[in-house]
Amino acid sequence: MVTLFIAKRIFGQEGEHDVSIPAIRIATVGVAIGLAVMIITVSVVLGFKHTIRDKVVGFGSHIPAN
């Protein structure tokens, strides 16, 4: 019963799609933007990780082992 109520509120009755369609589009765009931001963030963090690791290896290779 609750699921039917929620479905009717989201999708509306026949002819009442004026409110639900923009809300669904806004939610879809919000999820897409959030996913894109997360992918960009992970890419930047991994890039910094590789750059820092390369610099640390570069510093360590010039130290003579005694």
TORDOMAR-452070 format. One record per atom (N, C-alpha, C): atom name; x, y, z. Coordinates in nm, 4 decimals, always signed. Atoms other than C-alpha are relative to their C-alpha. Example, Ala and Ser with C-alpha at 12.3 -4.5 7.8 and 13.67 -1.06 7.14 Angstrom:
2
<site atom="N" xx="+0.0890" yy="-0.1190" zz="+0.0000"/>
<site atom="CA" xx="+1.2300" yy="-0.4500" zz="+0.7800"/>
<site atom="C" xx="+0.0900" yy="+0.1200" zz="+0.0000"/>
<site atom="N" xx="-0.0820" yy="-0.1190" zz="-0.0060"/>
<site atom="CA" xx="+1.3670" yy="-0.1060" zz="+0.7140"/>
<site atom="C" xx="-0.0770" yy="+0.1090" zz="+0.0730"/>
# end
This chain:
66
<site atom="N" xx="+0.0817" yy="-0.1183" zz="+0.0000"/>
<site atom="CA" xx="+0.0000" yy="+0.0000" zz="+0.0000"/>
<site atom="C" xx="+0.0869" yy="+0.1259" zz="+0.0000"/>
<site atom="N" xx="-0.0892" yy="-0.1153" zz="-0.0063"/>
<site atom="CA" xx="+0.2810" yy="+0.2404" zz="+0.0877"/>
<site atom="C" xx="+0.0739" yy="+0.0178" zz="-0.1325"/>
<site atom="N" xx="-0.0716" yy="-0.0102" zz="+0.1268"/>
<site atom="CA" xx="+0.4690" yy="+0.1574" zz="-0.2316"/>
<site atom="C" xx="-0.0883" yy="+0.0574" zz="-0.1104"/>
<site atom="N" xx="+0.0934" yy="-0.0555" zz="+0.0985"/>
<site atom="CA" xx="+0.1592" yy="+0.2330" zz="-0.4392"/>
<site atom="C" xx="-0.0171" yy="+0.1503" zz="+0.0205"/>
<site atom="N" xx="+0.0121" yy="-0.1424" zz="-0.0308"/>
<site atom="CA" xx="+0.1207" yy="+0.5691" zz="-0.2631"/>
<site atom="C" xx="+0.1221" yy="+0.0773" zz="-0.0484"/>
<site atom="N" xx="-0.1237" yy="-0.0667" zz="+0.0427"/>
<site atom="CA" xx="+0.4853" yy="+0.6597" zz="-0.3263"/>
<site atom="C" xx="+0.0092" yy="+0.0040" zz="-0.1517"/>
<site atom="N" xx="-0.0052" yy="+0.0040" zz="+0.1464"/>
<site atom="CA" xx="+0.4647" yy="+0.5503" zz="-0.6899"/>
<site atom="C" xx="-0.0967" yy="+0.1014" zz="-0.0606"/>
<site atom="N" xx="+0.0959" yy="-0.0981" zz="+0.0520"/>
<site atom="CA" xx="+0.1536" yy="+0.7621" zz="-0.7455"/>
<site atom="C" xx="+0.0488" yy="+0.1427" zz="+0.0237"/>
<site atom="N" xx="-0.0520" yy="-0.1342" zz="-0.0269"/>
<site atom="CA" xx="+0.3228" yy="+1.0618" zz="-0.5840"/>
<site atom="C" xx="+0.1142" yy="+0.0351" zz="-0.0952"/>
<site atom="N" xx="-0.1135" yy="-0.0263" zz="+0.0891"/>
<site atom="CA" xx="+0.6333" yy="+1.0266" zz="-0.8011"/>
<site atom="C" xx="-0.0473" yy="+0.0134" zz="-0.1437"/>
<site atom="N" xx="+0.0386" yy="+0.0021" zz="+0.1407"/>
<site atom="CA" xx="+0.4720" yy="+0.9421" zz="-1.1342"/>
<site atom="C" xx="-0.1338" yy="+0.0685" zz="-0.0269"/>
<site atom="N" xx="+0.1260" yy="-0.0714" zz="+0.0153"/>
<site atom="CA" xx="+0.1329" yy="+1.1068" zz="-1.0736"/>
<site atom="C" xx="-0.1065" yy="-0.0831" zz="-0.0685"/>
<site atom="N" xx="+0.1103" yy="+0.0635" zz="+0.0717"/>
<site atom="CA" xx="-0.2018" yy="+1.0132" zz="-1.2155"/>
<site atom="C" xx="+0.0145" yy="+0.0333" zz="-0.1481"/>
<site atom="N" xx="-0.0053" yy="-0.0305" zz="+0.1425"/>
<site atom="CA" xx="-0.2624" yy="+1.0169" zz="-1.5875"/>
<site atom="C" xx="-0.0347" yy="+0.1464" zz="-0.0209"/>
<site atom="N" xx="+0.0222" yy="-0.1414" zz="+0.0249"/>
<site atom="CA" xx="-0.2332" yy="+1.3776" zz="-1.7048"/>
<site atom="C" xx="+0.0623" yy="+0.0911" zz="+0.1042"/>
<site atom="N" xx="-0.0638" yy="-0.0812" zz="-0.1043"/>
<site atom="CA" xx="-0.0491" yy="+1.4938" zz="-1.3908"/>
<site atom="C" xx="+0.1524" yy="-0.0124" zz="-0.0058"/>
<site atom="N" xx="-0.1442" yy="+0.0174" zz="+0.0133"/>
<site atom="CA" xx="+0.3042" yy="+1.4505" zz="-1.5254"/>
<site atom="C" xx="+0.0753" yy="+0.1326" zz="+0.0012"/>
<site atom="N" xx="-0.0647" yy="-0.1306" zz="+0.0040"/>
<site atom="CA" xx="+0.3748" yy="+1.8240" zz="-1.5037"/>
<site atom="C" xx="+0.1066" yy="+0.0153" zz="+0.1076"/>
<site atom="N" xx="-0.0935" yy="-0.0159" zz="-0.1109"/>
<site atom="CA" xx="+0.5516" yy="+1.7998" zz="-1.1692"/>
<site atom="C" xx="+0.1021" yy="-0.1125" zz="+0.0034"/>
<site atom="N" xx="-0.0889" yy="+0.1140" zz="-0.0184"/>
<site atom="CA" xx="+0.7014" yy="+1.4522" zz="-1.1768"/>
<site atom="C" xx="+0.1117" yy="-0.0058" zz="-0.1035"/>
<site atom="N" xx="-0.1027" yy="+0.0096" zz="+0.1037"/>
<site atom="CA" xx="+0.8911" yy="+1.4739" zz="-1.5078"/>
<site atom="C" xx="+0.1173" yy="+0.0938" zz="+0.0284"/>
<site atom="N" xx="-0.1151" yy="-0.0849" zz="-0.0335"/>
<site atom="CA" xx="+1.1025" yy="+1.7798" zz="-1.4122"/>
<site atom="C" xx="+0.0746" yy="-0.0479" zz="+0.1243"/>
<site atom="N" xx="-0.0655" yy="+0.0488" zz="-0.1219"/>
<site atom="CA" xx="+1.1696" yy="+1.6315" zz="-1.0678"/>
<site atom="C" xx="+0.0887" yy="-0.1196" zz="-0.0312"/>
<site atom="N" xx="-0.0792" yy="+0.1170" zz="+0.0375"/>
<site atom="CA" xx="+1.2911" yy="+1.3054" zz="-1.2208"/>
<site atom="C" xx="+0.1215" yy="+0.0430" zz="-0.0812"/>
<site atom="N" xx="-0.1136" yy="-0.0484" zz="+0.0792"/>
<site atom="CA" xx="+1.5099" yy="+1.4927" zz="-1.4703"/>
<site atom="C" xx="+0.1043" yy="+0.0674" zz="+0.0887"/>
<site atom="N" xx="-0.0938" yy="-0.0659" zz="-0.0915"/>
<site atom="CA" xx="+1.6625" yy="+1.7081" zz="-1.1939"/>
<site atom="C" xx="+0.0755" yy="-0.1034" zz="+0.0820"/>
<site atom="N" xx="-0.0656" yy="+0.1048" zz="-0.0776"/>
<site atom="CA" xx="+1.7344" yy="+1.3973" zz="-0.9871"/>
<site atom="C" xx="+0.1012" yy="-0.0757" zz="-0.0858"/>
<site atom="N" xx="-0.0910" yy="+0.0720" zz="+0.0893"/>
<site atom="CA" xx="+1.8916" yy="+1.2200" zz="-1.2866"/>
<site atom="C" xx="+0.1246" yy="+0.0827" zz="-0.0291"/>
<site atom="N" xx="-0.1151" yy="-0.0881" zz="+0.0256"/>
<site atom="CA" xx="+2.1122" yy="+1.5195" zz="-1.3683"/>
<site atom="C" xx="+0.0864" yy="+0.0109" zz="+0.1252"/>
<site atom="N" xx="-0.0760" yy="-0.0075" zz="-0.1252"/>
<site atom="CA" xx="+2.2129" yy="+1.5450" zz="-1.0018"/>
<site atom="C" xx="+0.0850" yy="-0.1238" zz="+0.0225"/>
<site atom="N" xx="-0.0763" yy="+0.1242" zz="-0.0149"/>
<site atom="CA" xx="+2.3192" yy="+1.1809" zz="-0.9906"/>
<site atom="C" xx="+0.1142" yy="-0.0052" zz="-0.1013"/>
<site atom="N" xx="-0.1042" yy="+0.0012" zz="+0.1031"/>
<site atom="CA" xx="+2.5107" yy="+1.2167" zz="-1.3190"/>
<site atom="C" xx="+0.1138" yy="+0.0952" zz="+0.0353"/>
<site atom="N" xx="-0.1045" yy="-0.0957" zz="-0.0390"/>
<site atom="CA" xx="+2.6964" yy="+1.5258" zz="-1.1949"/>
<site atom="C" xx="+0.0797" yy="-0.0539" zz="+0.1181"/>
<site atom="N" xx="-0.0700" yy="+0.0579" zz="-0.1152"/>
<site atom="CA" xx="+2.7777" yy="+1.3561" zz="-0.8649"/>
<site atom="C" xx="+0.0941" yy="-0.1117" zz="-0.0401"/>
<site atom="N" xx="-0.0846" yy="+0.1090" zz="+0.0470"/>
<site atom="CA" xx="+2.9130" yy="+1.0497" zz="-1.0420"/>
<site atom="C" xx="+0.1210" yy="+0.0528" zz="-0.0761"/>
<site atom="N" xx="-0.1116" yy="-0.0590" zz="+0.0750"/>
<site atom="CA" xx="+3.1242" yy="+1.2633" zz="-1.2766"/>
<site atom="C" xx="+0.1019" yy="+0.0635" zz="+0.0943"/>
<site atom="N" xx="-0.0910" yy="-0.0620" zz="-0.0968"/>
<site atom="CA" xx="+3.2700" yy="+1.4576" zz="-0.9818"/>
<site atom="C" xx="+0.0803" yy="-0.1072" zz="+0.0738"/>
<site atom="N" xx="-0.0722" yy="+0.1069" zz="-0.0688"/>
<site atom="CA" xx="+3.3588" yy="+1.1333" zz="-0.8025"/>
<site atom="C" xx="+0.1056" yy="-0.0628" zz="-0.0902"/>
<site atom="N" xx="-0.0978" yy="+0.0573" zz="+0.0927"/>
<site atom="CA" xx="+3.5310" yy="+0.9922" zz="-1.1125"/>
<site atom="C" xx="+0.1181" yy="+0.0939" zz="-0.0176"/>
<site atom="N" xx="-0.1077" yy="-0.0978" zz="+0.0143"/>
<site atom="CA" xx="+3.7314" yy="+1.3139" zz="-1.1600"/>
<site atom="C" xx="+0.0855" yy="+0.0041" zz="+0.1265"/>
<site atom="N" xx="-0.0735" yy="-0.0036" zz="-0.1259"/>
<site atom="CA" xx="+3.8270" yy="+1.3179" zz="-0.7906"/>
<site atom="C" xx="+0.0918" yy="-0.1207" zz="+0.0140"/>
<site atom="N" xx="-0.0831" yy="+0.1206" zz="-0.0098"/>
<site atom="CA" xx="+3.9521" yy="+0.9589" zz="-0.7961"/>
<site atom="C" xx="+0.1156" yy="+0.0072" zz="-0.0990"/>
<site atom="N" xx="-0.1061" yy="-0.0119" zz="+0.1002"/>
<site atom="CA" xx="+4.1494" yy="+1.0281" zz="-1.1150"/>
<site atom="C" xx="+0.1091" yy="+0.0959" zz="+0.0458"/>
<site atom="N" xx="-0.0980" yy="-0.0980" zz="-0.0475"/>
<site atom="CA" xx="+4.3179" yy="+1.3350" zz="-0.9649"/>
<site atom="C" xx="+0.0814" yy="-0.0578" zz="+0.1153"/>
<site atom="N" xx="-0.0709" yy="+0.0584" zz="-0.1142"/>
<site atom="CA" xx="+4.4042" yy="+1.1516" zz="-0.6420"/>
<site atom="C" xx="+0.0987" yy="-0.1065" zz="-0.0468"/>
<site atom="N" xx="-0.0917" yy="+0.1024" zz="+0.0505"/>
<site atom="CA" xx="+4.5532" yy="+0.8577" zz="-0.8324"/>
<site atom="C" xx="+0.1167" yy="+0.0634" zz="-0.0753"/>
<site atom="N" xx="-0.1079" yy="-0.0693" zz="+0.0694"/>
<site atom="CA" xx="+4.7519" yy="+1.0976" zz="-1.0514"/>
<site atom="C" xx="+0.1008" yy="+0.0586" zz="+0.0967"/>
<site atom="N" xx="-0.0905" yy="-0.0538" zz="-0.1008"/>
<site atom="CA" xx="+4.8950" yy="+1.2746" zz="-0.7468"/>
<site atom="C" xx="+0.0776" yy="-0.1121" zz="+0.0681"/>
<site atom="N" xx="-0.0656" yy="+0.1134" zz="-0.0651"/>
<site atom="CA" xx="+4.9736" yy="+0.9370" zz="-0.5894"/>
<site atom="C" xx="+0.1158" yy="-0.0503" zz="-0.0856"/>
<site atom="N" xx="-0.1066" yy="+0.0463" zz="+0.0894"/>
<site atom="CA" xx="+5.1739" yy="+0.8267" zz="-0.8945"/>
<site atom="C" xx="+0.1123" yy="+0.1029" zz="-0.0084"/>
<site atom="N" xx="-0.1024" yy="-0.1047" zz="+0.0081"/>
<site atom="CA" xx="+5.3554" yy="+1.1610" zz="-0.9157"/>
<site atom="C" xx="+0.0849" yy="+0.0020" zz="+0.1252"/>
<site atom="N" xx="-0.0754" yy="-0.0010" zz="-0.1259"/>
<site atom="CA" xx="+5.4543" yy="+1.1558" zz="-0.5490"/>
<site atom="C" xx="+0.0861" yy="-0.1247" zz="+0.0105"/>
<site atom="N" xx="-0.0785" yy="+0.1225" zz="-0.0063"/>
<site atom="CA" xx="+5.5675" yy="+0.7931" zz="-0.5733"/>
<site atom="C" xx="+0.1209" yy="+0.0097" zz="-0.0921"/>
<site atom="N" xx="-0.1134" yy="-0.0159" zz="+0.0917"/>
<site atom="CA" xx="+5.7856" yy="+0.8748" zz="-0.8762"/>
<site atom="C" xx="+0.1053" yy="+0.0934" zz="+0.0575"/>
<site atom="N" xx="-0.0960" yy="-0.0929" zz="-0.0592"/>
<site atom="CA" xx="+5.9441" yy="+1.1681" zz="-0.6929"/>
<site atom="C" xx="+0.0744" yy="-0.0640" zz="+0.1162"/>
<site atom="N" xx="-0.0658" yy="+0.0681" zz="-0.1129"/>
<site atom="CA" xx="+6.0155" yy="+0.9570" zz="-0.3828"/>
<site atom="C" xx="+0.1007" yy="-0.1012" zz="-0.0512"/>
<site atom="N" xx="-0.0941" yy="+0.0960" zz="+0.0587"/>
<site atom="CA" xx="+6.1768" yy="+0.6867" zz="-0.5972"/>
<site atom="C" xx="+0.1192" yy="+0.0749" zz="-0.0573"/>
<site atom="N" xx="-0.1094" yy="-0.0805" zz="+0.0536"/>
<site atom="CA" xx="+6.3812" yy="+0.9570" zz="-0.7693"/>
<site atom="C" xx="+0.0944" yy="+0.0487" zz="+0.1076"/>
<site atom="N" xx="-0.0856" yy="-0.0447" zz="-0.1090"/>
<site atom="CA" xx="+6.5092" yy="+1.0905" zz="-0.4375"/>
<site atom="C" xx="+0.0786" yy="-0.1165" zz="+0.0595"/>
<site atom="N" xx="-0.0647" yy="+0.1149" zz="-0.0621"/>
<site atom="CA" xx="+6.5900" yy="+0.7442" zz="-0.3048"/>
<site atom="C" xx="+0.1067" yy="-0.0633" zz="-0.0867"/>
<site atom="N" xx="-0.0964" yy="+0.0667" zz="+0.0867"/>
<site atom="CA" xx="+6.7890" yy="+0.6334" zz="-0.6081"/>
<site atom="C" xx="+0.1373" yy="+0.0659" zz="+0.0049"/>
<site atom="N" xx="-0.1281" yy="-0.0688" zz="-0.0051"/>
<site atom="CA" xx="+7.0651" yy="+0.8921" zz="-0.5522"/>
<site atom="C" xx="+0.0704" yy="-0.0144" zz="+0.1329"/>
<site atom="N" xx="-0.0640" yy="+0.0183" zz="-0.1307"/>
<site atom="CA" xx="+7.1384" yy="+0.7929" zz="-0.1929"/>
<site atom="C" xx="+0.0870" yy="-0.1242" zz="-0.0066"/>
<site atom="N" xx="-0.0870" yy="+0.1181" zz="+0.0058"/>
<site atom="CA" xx="+7.4444" yy="+0.5654" zz="-0.1799"/>
<site atom="C" xx="-0.0223" yy="-0.0897" zz="+0.1209"/>
<site atom="N" xx="+0.0190" yy="+0.0971" zz="-0.1070"/>
<site atom="CA" xx="+7.4065" yy="+0.2489" zz="+0.0272"/>
<site atom="C" xx="+0.1370" yy="-0.0311" zz="+0.0624"/>
<site atom="N" xx="-0.1263" yy="+0.0295" zz="-0.0717"/>
<site atom="CA" xx="+7.6848" yy="+0.2127" zz="+0.2902"/>
<site atom="C" xx="-0.0179" yy="-0.1128" zz="+0.0950"/>
# end
